[in-house]
Amino acid sequence: MALATRSPNLEKQLDKQVTALARQIAHLGTGRAGVYQMSWWSDRMLAWAMSDPAFKTQLFRLVDVFPATTGDADTLRHIHEYLGGGDAPKLLEVGVGLAERLPGGERISATVARRNITRMAGQFIIGTDAAEVAAALGRLWRTGSAATVDLLGEKTVTAAEADGYAGRVRELLERLFVAADGWAPDDHLGRDDVGAIPRVSVSVKPTALAPRYAPLTAAEGKAELALRLGPLLDLSAQRGALVFFDMEHYDVKDLTLEAFEELAAAPGLESASLGIVLQAYLRDSYRDLQRIVAASVARVGAGKSPFWVRLVKGAYWDTECVHARAEGWPEPVFLDKAQTDANYERCVRLLHDHHGEVRAAFGSHNLRSLAYAVCYARSLGIPDSGYELQMLHGMAEPVQDAIRQLGLRLRIYAPMGELVPGMSYLIRRLLENTSNESFVRHRFAEGRGLDALLAPPRVGELPGPTEPTTRGETDVADPGPYRHEPVREWRRRAAREELARTLRAIGRRLGSDVPGEGPIEVRAFVAGEEVETGETIASVNPSHPSALVGVSASCGVREADEAVAAAAEAFPVWQGAPAAQRAATLFRAAAWMRHHREELSALEVLEAGKPWPEADADVCEAVDFCEYYGREALRLDGGGVVNSPPGEANNLRYQGKGVATVIAPWNFPLAIPTGMVVAALAAGNTVVLKPAEQTPVMAAMLVQAFREAGLPPGCLNLLPGLGEVVGARLVEHPETALVAFTGSLAVGLAIYEAAARHRPGQRHLRRVIAELGGKNAIVVDADADLDQAVPAVLASAFGFAGQKCSAASRVVVHQAIASRFVERLVGAGRELVVGDPISPSVAVGPVIDADALERVRRYVGLAPDEGRVVLARTDVPDEGYFVGPHIVDNVGEDATLVREEIFGPVLAIQRASSFEEALRLANNTDYALTAGIFSRSPARIAEAASRLRAGNVYVNRGITGAVPGQQPFGGYGLSGIGSKAGGPDYLLQFCDPRVVTENTVRQGFAPELA
């Protein structure tokens, strides 16, 4: 009987039984958990971490970087940087300082730290190799505990790493099969009321077996998983092993559920012991458990073995919250611990209610949770042997002892591996042991009383699974604070299916010969009217150049003059419109883009060759510009801050400059033109937009957004055409007050020069706002986390085929780790899917056109003479403008590959003998746009942040993907002129400031003295 159907008296009775059993476990489990008594040093460290959140952060960061340090001096430097500052407890500060001053003090201090951090890791890791683990598991078996072994290692990035992980799992299984044959019979551990239980058990991480294991590469990821895990499951079925699929981050949760069910259905696994982990802190975990239970019921009904389910609370709560909040998504976890505990008990009931149809394992260190699993089972008549309790090696050992004394079946989750791959696991365990809500901490470190710890979770109705974030139109009267537009949660199946459907529908429409369908016709738009031209420009799909996406007008000088005249005529009215009216127009345009998000993203995939995430992010950025600059217009309407002395009123206000010419690029075909157009409109200017020849359809969609938003005629005019014809005329037109340009250095310099010339009838000096190119470097320091650096460098260099001004085209890597870094980077580069981005799995699509293809191929041809080509992807489609990722190692500092902007998927690697040399090499460029550093040295991070020559410096993350209002974007040097787009100074460039000074004294009367 499920608890939900029981009478209140039965519920109270059950709760009394739970409390009594929990107290009995607590009474039997005397002593202190080992993690809190490892040594004076470790004990003190954890005590300080629990009392000082700032110190906790520094300590855990030191633990994280520790395996990457080399030698005593390097270790001591990191200790001093992390723990020698104001946030460290005074006692520790004195200790570190004293150690440094003693003879041989550096060696002593480093040795102490190394020994104790290693002991911390050893507390939670059962062994480093298969032989050591087999011996340890034999000892556990003799003391009355089974075990499941987790091979440490998070997500792999190369096929070789995944093969290595699979090989270690096989080696472990083979060793454990031999060892387990020698263990004494023990029906308590080896049988339940359903049947035999395998002695050997392993827990595997799908992400460690498949580098492409992610939502958008689900098909490839599951195929890789099947390739490596399938034979291991066959071996386990033949020899008798229990295999658990560990549940990891929420991003791959649904993928793991799918993979588990699909692999379990393979022939030969009918009697296999297969299990999956479910995390009760997830709001959709109960629904997922219902799904797995139903699948297990069906499996048993077909005469097969039931599934195992390990129910846990979850180990990534902090990460899930930070990630979701940063992206603007709803948190997938319960935010109240009581809700997690209540959901855990709800899941316990579901598992026990299906006893025999599913085999349950309950993982927790919370005494109430463990007691609840036992007592509810007993209330249903399920024997104590009918399920098992699971606990982590090295955690809450007194509770483990009590469980064994009570005769309950216990399985230990036992991680194995080296310190480096185990460090992320160690950090999670330290976080768990020092968490403010940790039961282990409350009971075994702080000695809190049991009454509060054992109280049942009191919650109302549990919130269900989250829904995607949706936002309506911003109310100009109460806009609220700016928040960036969340990108799609690709981990949601509905998000993937929606864009796929839209792509198919638009593809059919573009290829149709039905009247009214076919390629999109883009006319010029002047003074609120569509204008046809005799000449046209074809916009093609760069993946399939024979396929037309659109046919645009090709404007000339006459249309340019007409558009400028229309904008000049509309300017006084638009400039005089209240700021709230201008902002409301921007907010309505943003709402239109949100409503047409799928169509806009699909058109970017087809017209610009953007992969799905890049296309969606571009649409989000366009929305962001509308929302951010709309609020900025309202802010600037209040004027600037100036002083007014007695008897005088000074007022600083901002007004539009006049007609703004916007010349936009093709690589961000919606976001960048939107940003420049919206900034000009928000400041009170009128606009003539000249889009890139390659992407006129996206420009037309931008104009459509403002037509639907009610922008008055003449305020935004669209002039598709050739840059050397219509663009040149717009730049030199006497009525053009400012030019906003994003594009290449060569074109930018020509515009800058032409705009500077004064022409007859011109009553102003033109302002030029130019965002140009970059030759951007990422520095990878000797202590960098390569698990973090390799994927970020890869995405920064090859995202959208390297066609971003912010893209990483150089990596300067410290010689100490260069070989390992390059090996992993090349291996990860081989995993990138290259092809038509209509497929969600594609990471590297085509370059934009034939000219771009030829330019990139010329640089690829130079590569063998300028360095060592370590990756040359030639597995590209025959049709389309494709060039695969290329990585060139050991490139000299005077080489063309590190001097010239390539705008394609070519990455040059330079090796530096020191951090100082790395900074010098990174700064050895005329550009100054973006740069990055991967390091875990606070001092070096600070130095790089100060000295790297770039307008945007990124630390321990990729160097692309700036978000308006968060990372205002723009460079200096030859990377551009003007304030940063998406920042608080940007609109000022589009304004003329005016000060009105009034004498307020009349006949000796001053109002401020009245």
KAUR-V804007 format. One record per backbone hydrogen bond with DSSP energy under -1.0 kcal/mol. CO is the residue of the C=O (numbers start at 0). NH is the residue of the N-H. If there is no record, write none. Layout:
BEGIN
co=<CO	CO>
nh=<NH	NH>
END
This chain:
BEGIN
co=<1	2	6	7	8	9	10	11	12	13	14	15	16	17	18	19	20	21	22	23	24	27	32	33	38	39	40	41	42	43	44	45	46	47	51	52	53	54	55	56	57	58	59	60	61	64	65	70	71	72	73	74	75	76	77	78	79	84	88	89	90	91	92	93	94	95	96	97	101	103	104	105	106	107	108	109	110	111	112	113	114	115	116	117	118	120	120	126	128	129	130	131	132	133	134	135	136	137	138	139	140	145	147	148	149	157	158	159	160	161	162	163	164	165	166	167	168	169	170	171	172	173	174	175	176	178	179	185	186	189	194	199	200	201	203	204	205	206	209	211	214	216	217	218	219	220	221	222	223	224	225	228	229	230	231	232	233	234	235	235	241	242	243	244	248	249	251	252	253	254	255	256	257	258	259	262	265	269	272	273	274	275	277	278	280	281	283	284	285	286	287	288	289	290	291	292	293	294	295	296	297	298	299	306	307	308	309	310	311	312	315	316	317	318	319	320	321	322	323	323	331	335	336	337	338	339	340	341	342	343	344	345	346	347	348	351	353	353	358	359	360	361	365	366	367	368	369	370	371	372	373	374	376	377	382	387	388	389	390	391	395	396	397	398	399	400	401	402	403	408	409	410	411	412	413	414	415	417	419	421	422	423	424	425	426	427	428	429	434	437	438	439	440	440	441	449	474	487	488	491	492	493	494	495	496	497	498	499	500	501	502	503	504	505	506	508	508	513	519	521	523	524	525	528	530	534	536	538	538	540	541	543	546	548	549	550	551	555	556	557	558	559	560	561	562	563	564	565	566	569	570	571	577	578	579	580	581	582	583	584	585	586	587	588	589	590	591	593	595	596	597	598	599	600	601	602	603	603	610	611	612	613	614	615	616	617	618	619	620	621	622	623	624	625	626	627	628	629	630	631	632	634	635	644	646	648	650	651	652	654	657	658	658	659	660	661	662	667	669	670	671	672	673	674	675	676	677	678	679	680	685	686	687	688	689	694	695	696	697	698	699	700	701	702	703	704	705	706	711	714	716	717	719	721	721	721	722	724	725	726	727	728	732	736	737	738	739	740	743	744	745	746	747	748	749	750	751	758	766	768	769	770	775	775	776	777	778	779	780	784	784	785	787	788	789	790	791	792	793	794	795	797	798	799	803	808	809	810	811	812	813	816	817	818	819	820	821	822	823	824	825	832	832	835	838	843	848	849	850	851	852	853	854	855	856	857	858	861	862	862	867	870	873	879	880	884	885	886	886	887	888	891	894	895	895	903	904	906	907	908	909	911	913	914	915	916	917	918	920	922	925	927	928	930	931	932	933	936	937	938	939	940	941	942	943	947	951	953	962	962	968	971	974	976	979	980	981	982	985	986	987	991	993	995	997	1001	1004	1005	1006>
nh=<4	5	10	11	12	13	14	15	16	17	18	19	20	21	22	23	24	25	26	27	28	29	35	36	42	43	44	45	46	47	48	49	50	51	55	56	57	58	59	60	61	62	63	64	65	67	68	74	75	76	77	78	79	80	81	82	83	87	92	93	94	95	96	97	98	99	100	101	104	107	108	109	110	111	112	113	114	115	116	117	118	119	120	121	122	123	124	416	132	133	134	135	136	137	138	139	140	141	142	144	143	411	413	202	415	161	162	163	164	165	166	167	168	169	170	171	172	173	174	175	176	177	178	179	180	181	182	189	190	196	191	241	148	243	245	207	208	155	212	213	217	220	221	222	223	224	225	226	227	228	229	232	233	234	235	236	237	238	239	240	201	274	203	276	251	252	255	256	257	258	259	260	261	262	263	265	268	304	242	307	244	309	311	281	333	284	287	288	289	290	291	292	293	294	295	296	297	298	299	300	301	303	302	358	275	360	277	362	279	280	319	320	321	322	323	324	325	326	327	328	282	339	340	341	342	343	344	345	346	347	348	349	350	351	352	354	356	357	308	387	310	389	369	370	371	372	373	374	375	376	377	378	381	380	385	361	410	363	412	394	399	400	401	402	403	404	405	407	406	388	145	390	147	392	149	125	151	421	422	425	426	427	428	429	430	431	432	433	437	441	442	443	444	445	447	453	477	489	491	495	496	497	498	499	500	501	502	503	504	505	506	507	508	509	510	511	517	516	550	552	530	717	528	525	523	553	551	548	549	543	880	546	540	519	538	521	536	559	560	561	562	563	564	565	566	567	568	569	570	573	574	575	581	582	583	584	585	586	587	588	589	590	591	592	593	594	595	596	599	600	601	602	603	604	605	606	607	609	614	615	616	617	618	619	620	621	622	623	624	625	626	627	628	629	630	631	632	633	634	635	636	637	638	647	999	997	995	639	993	991	685	736	737	687	739	689	741	671	673	674	675	676	677	678	679	680	681	682	684	683	659	716	661	718	663	698	699	700	701	702	703	704	705	706	707	708	710	709	714	686	688	524	554	724	725	726	727	728	729	730	731	732	735	766	660	768	662	770	747	748	749	750	751	752	753	754	755	761	738	740	976	742	808	809	931	811	933	813	783	787	788	789	791	792	793	794	795	796	797	798	807	800	801	802	806	907	777	909	779	911	816	820	821	822	823	824	825	826	827	828	829	842	843	838	841	834	852	853	854	855	856	857	858	859	860	861	862	864	865	866	888	886	875	881	846	872	906	869	870	908	867	894	897	898	899	905	885	887	810	890	812	814	917	918	919	920	921	922	923	924	973	971	951	953	778	955	780	940	941	942	943	944	945	946	947	949	930	932	965	966	980	974	771	769	982	968	964	985	988	989	990	654	652	650	648	1004	1001	1008	1009>
END
